[in-house]
Amino acid sequence: MYNKEVLDNGLRIITSTMPHCRSIGLAILVGAGSCYEKDEEAGISHFAEHLFFKGTSRRPTAKDISQDIEGIGGIINGGTDKELTIYWSKVASPHFSIALDVLSDVLLNSRFDEKELERERGVINEEIKMGLDLPQQRVNALIDELLWPAQPLGREVIGYKETVSSITRKQLLDHLARRYMPNNTVLSVAGGIRHEEAMALIKPLFDGWPTGQLSTGYMTSDEQTKARLRTESRDIEQAHLCLAVHGFSHSHPWRFAVDMLNTALGGGMSSRLFTNIREQKGLAYDIYSYTEHFLQSGTFTVYAGVDPQKMEMAVAALLEELSQIRQGISPGELTRAKELSKGRLHLRLEDSRNVALWYGGQEILLQQILDPDDVIAIVDAISLEELKEVAEQILTEGGLNLAVTGPVKDEEPLRQLLKF
């Protein structure tokens, strides 16, 4: 399904040939994200990602970079998360060499021009303001702060106006020196190209990238003994809430079981949350659950947007759903959840970009790759008893976290509800 090769400087290269695919997805994944930042530099990884697209010696402007890809009908973008920064492009197969040249130029030759830095500082501050104005996005930031108080995982990836406004060019270059090195990077290619063809183009561009001494990881703790509540009062039409507990890391043996529990609870229109909270009780339009997995931690979260007058009723209903799922799910629900999970995986991996991210993401985070068939075998083996054991372990009163943004007048009734 894939080939892996490691250059002398430590750069890991993953290729996956998709014989009938007319596109190629190329992703460069760097082990740099908000979790590796100092408190006073919060947002520096995201800031750096923006600046990589602002000009190189060969392509002096952002337009020069984007038009080289869009001029061949391709797509180029980047993204920063808590543990990763990704630079990616997707092009028609004959144009792979151009996409590779552009992304390698961006990664290895960006200028970090002082004028562009100041201009982009303003852009990012506007992005921060936009996030503060979006209650669905804001409540997700609040729940992270509750789950991991005063910890890197609890910080905003984008940073804060105070930190972004003070970051200097020297700090950005120092950050790159700590995290951007070939032995902390994976280059992943998927689509209509063979491994040998890809390597012949990749090696000359990246062989000269000097290796470096990687700095240490980050600390996190899931320790929690009592329920936590955080509200942010706003004069808006809906109350937006996240109800969450700690979950499991990428490498935890129950990682796939909690994903299956999540699918049964809030994955799709036949899930318990959609059927009971939206269809039967009419308490929410937008409602779902999701899991996140990190190197040492994870989360299992329910989101809903509800009428402020019915907020307490909605929270009570959500807690009842969590209480019920602790008792177990039916064989039919488990079958549906398994088939939905497997089907969505197959559909997702028809796209070359998603395949590149699938293999590259596992390699950079875990140094271990599961093929889709490996995951399907794990999913098929999950039992009702295992799901019940997982639910009983994570769904405890002392582990509940509730974040709300909206017209909240009194926290106490919500606090009293946080129990099973």
N, C-alpha and C positions, 0 to 999 in steps of 0.2 A: 504493500500500500504506500510505502514511502521509503526514501533513502536519506541517510544522514552522513554528513562528512564534516570533519573539524579541521579548520586551517591551523597552521603552526601558531598563529597569534591567539587561538582560542575561540575564534568565531565559529559558531555552529550553524551549519547550513542543512536545511531540511527541504527535500523536493518530493512532490507527489504528482505523478503523471496521470492525467485524466484524458484518455485517448480520444474521446469524442467531444471534448470541450474546445470551443473556439476562442476562449479567453484565457488569460493567465492572471492569477492573483499573486501579488508580491507583498510580503509584510516583513518589516524590520522591527523586532520587538526588543526593547531595552529594559533592563531591570532597574528602572528609575520611575519613581512615583511619589505621591505625597507622604507615604509612610517613611520614606528615607530622608525627610527634610527636618531641619531644625525648626523649632517653634517660631523663631523670628523670621524665618524664610519660607513660611507656609505659602504654597502656590508657586514656588520657583520651578518645579518640574513642568507644570502647565505653561508657565511663562516661557520657559526654554523651548517647549514644543512649538509655540506660536512663532518664536523668532527663527526657528529652523527654516521656515517657509518665507522668510523676508529677504533673501538674497544671498548669492554666493559670488565668487569672483567671476565665474563663467555666466551666471544668470543673476545679474545685479539686483533685480526687483522681484517682488512676489508675482507680478504678471508674467515675467519671463519664465518662472518655474511652472505656473499653472498652464500657460498657453502651450508649452512643450508637450504636456500630457493631453490637454483638451484638444489640441490641434490634431491629435491622432485618435480622437474619440474616446479617450480614457478618463479615468477618475483618479484623483490623488487627494489624500487627506491624512490627518493624524489624530491621535487621541491620547489623553492622559488619564490614568486611573490611580488607585491607591498603591499598587505594586508594579505597574507597568506603564511604559509609554510606547505607543505603536505608530509607525509611519507606514502607510500602505498605498498601493496603486493597483488598479485593475485595468487591463488593456486587452485589445485583440491580440491573439497569439503572435502574429508577425511583428508586433511592436514591443516585444518584451525587452529588447536591448535598450530601447529608448527609456522605458519606465525604470529599468535598472540604473541607467546612467543618471537620470534625474534624481532618484532617491539616494543613490550613493553620493552624488554631488551635494545634496541637501544635508546629509548626515555628516560628511567628512569635510566640507568646505564652506559651511555657512559663516557669514562675516560677523554676525551679532553687532551690526552697526549701531552706534550710540543714538543717532537720530531715529532709527527704526525702533530701537528699544523704548525710547520715550513715547513715540507715537503708539506703540503697541500696549504700553502701560495704560494709556487712556482707554484703548479698546477693551482690555481685560477688566478694567474697573467698570465699564459699561456692562460687560458680561456678568460681573458679580451683582450689579444692581438688577439686571434682568432676572437672575436667579432668586433674588430676594423678593421680587414682585410676583414670582410664580409659586403659589402656595403648595402645589403638588411637589415641586422641587425642594421648597423650603422645609417641608415636613420630613422629607427623607434626610436632610442634613441634621435636623433635630433628633431624629431617632438614632443616627450614628453617634451623636454626642452623648446620648443616654446610654447606649450599649457600651461605648468605650470612652468614659469620661477622662479628660486630660491625658489621652493616648493618641498616638499617630493615626490609628484607624478611625478615631472620632472626629478628625479634622476634615474640613472641606478640601477637596482636591484642588479647586480653583484658587484657594487661599482667601484672604480677607483684604479689604481696602487698605488697612493699615500696613499689612506686610507687603502687598504688591506695590504700594506706593513708595516703599523704601528700598526695594531690591536694586542692587547696583550691577553694572556689567561685570565687575570683578567677582561678585558673588555668583553670578550665572556661570562664568567660566570656571570657577572653583567647583561648582556643582557638576558641570560636565566632566571635569577631571576626576571626580569621585565616582561617577556612575556610568559615563559613556566611554566604554572600552570594549574591544571585541570579545573578551572573555566574560562579558556581562550582556551579550547580545546574541540573538538568534535571527537568522535570515531564512524565511520560509517562502517557498514558491510552490504553487499548485496550478495545474491546468494543462494546456496543450503543449507541453515541452518535456523532453526527456532529461534525466538527471545529468548525463554527460554534456548535453548542450548547455544547460543552465550553468554548470560548474565552469565550463570554458569561458563564459562571460563574466561570472562572479569573481573568480580568483584574481584576475589582473586588477580589478577595482578595489579589492579589500585586503589583498596580501600585505600591503604596506602599512596598514592601520596598526599603530603600536599598542601592545598590550599594556596592562597596568595592574596595580594592586587594588583589589576590590575592597571597599570599606565594609564594615559589619552590617548586619541586618537591623531590625527594629524590635522593640519590646511591646508586648501586648498581654492583657489579662482579661479573662472572661469572668473573673470572680464577682459574684453578685449574690446577696443574701436576702434582699427585700425588693419589692416592686418599686419601679421608678416612674415618675410622671413629669412631663415637661409641656407646658402650654405657651403659646405665643398668640396673644389676642390681636385680632385684625377685624376691621369692619368690611367683611366680604360676604358674599351670598352663601357660601358653603363652609362647612367645617371639614378640614382635611386631616385625617388621622392615620398614624402607623402604629400598629400593635406588634411588638417583636420580642423574640427570645434569642439567646445565643444558639448558634448551630454548630457546624463542623467545618474543619479545614479542608483544603483540597485533597490532602492525603489520608484523611480519616476513613477507616473502614466503613463507617455508616454514611459517608457523604452521599452515595447514590440512593440510599434508603430515605434520607430526609428529603431529597429531591422528589422521590416518588410520593412521599407524604404530602409534599407541597402541591404536586399535580392533582392529587385526589381532593385536596382542600380548595385550591384556588386556581387551578390550571384549566382554562377554557370555559365554554359556556355550559358544559355539563357538570362542572365541579360543584361541590357543596356550597361554597360561598355564593356563586352566581345563582344557583338554583334557589337556595334558601333565603339569602339576604336580599337579593335583587328581585327575583321572579316571584317568590311567595310573600315576602314581607314588604317589598317596595321601598326599602330603606336607602338604597344607593343606586346610582347609575354606573359609576366606575368603581369596580371592586375586584381585587385579585390578591394573590399571595405570591411571594417569590423567595428564593434562597440566594445567598451569596456565600462564596467560599474564598478564604484567604490562606496565606501560608500557615498561620497558627490559630485561626479563628474562623467564624462564619456567623451567619444570621438566618433566621426564618421569620419572615415579616408579612403581615397583612396590611394592605392599604385600602382605604375607602374614602370617598367624598360624600358627605351626608348633609341633610338639613340641620342647621344648628339647633332647632327646636327638638330634634329627634336624636341628638348626639348621644345622650346617655342610653337611650333605647338601643341605638346602633352598637355602642361599645358592649352592652350587656349581651346582645345577640352574637357578636363576634366571639366573645369569651365563651358563650354557650357552644358555639361551633368548635372552638378549640377543646373544650371539655369533652365534647362528644367524640372528637377524633382521637382523643386519648384512650377511648374505650375500644378503638379498632375500627377498621373499615371492612366492608363486605368483600367476598371473593370477586363479585362483579366489578366493584370499584377498582380493585387492584388490577384486574385484567384491562379495564379501560385506561387506567393510568399508565400501565406498561405499554400498551399499544399506542397511546398518544405520545408518550416520550420517545418511543422508537421511531414512529412515523415522522415526528417533527425533526428528529436527528437526520433521518434519511433525506428529507426535503431540504434541510439547511445545507447539507453537504453536497447538493447538486451545484452549488455556487463555488467557483474557484477561490474567491477571496475567503469565504468561510472555511474552506479546506485548509488554506494556508494558515489561517488563524488557529484552527483546531490543532494542527500539529505544532506550530510555533509556540502557541500559548502553553501547551503541556511541557514542552521542552524547556522553556525559560523559567517556568514556575516550579516544575517537579523534577526536571531532568529524567523524566520517564514518560513514554508515550503509549497511550492505549489507542488501538485501532477502533473504528466504529463497531466492528464485530466483537471486540473485547468488551466494550461498554454494553452492547446488547446482551451478551451472555451474563454480565453482572446484573443487569435489569431483570432478565428472565428468572434469575435465581432468588430474587427478593421475595420474602415470605410475609404473610400476614402477621406472624408472630414477631418478626424483626421490626416491622413498622410500628407495632404496638409498643415494643420495647423502646424504640427511638422516641416515640411520642411521650411516653411516660418519663423519659430522662430529661427532655428539653422543655416540656410544657409544665412548668412548676410555678406556683404562685410567687415564690421569691425571685423567679427569673423573668417576670413580666416587665415590659417597658412600653409605655404609651406616650406618644408625642402627638400634639394637636396644634394646628394653626387655624385660626378662624375666630368668630365672635364668642370667645369663652368668657363668661362672667364670673364663674366660681369653679375653682379646681376641685374642691372637696368632694362633691358628688362623684366625680370621675375617679378620684383616689379611692373612694370606698368601694368602687366596682371592681378594682384590680385584684380579683381572687376567683378561684374556681368553686 
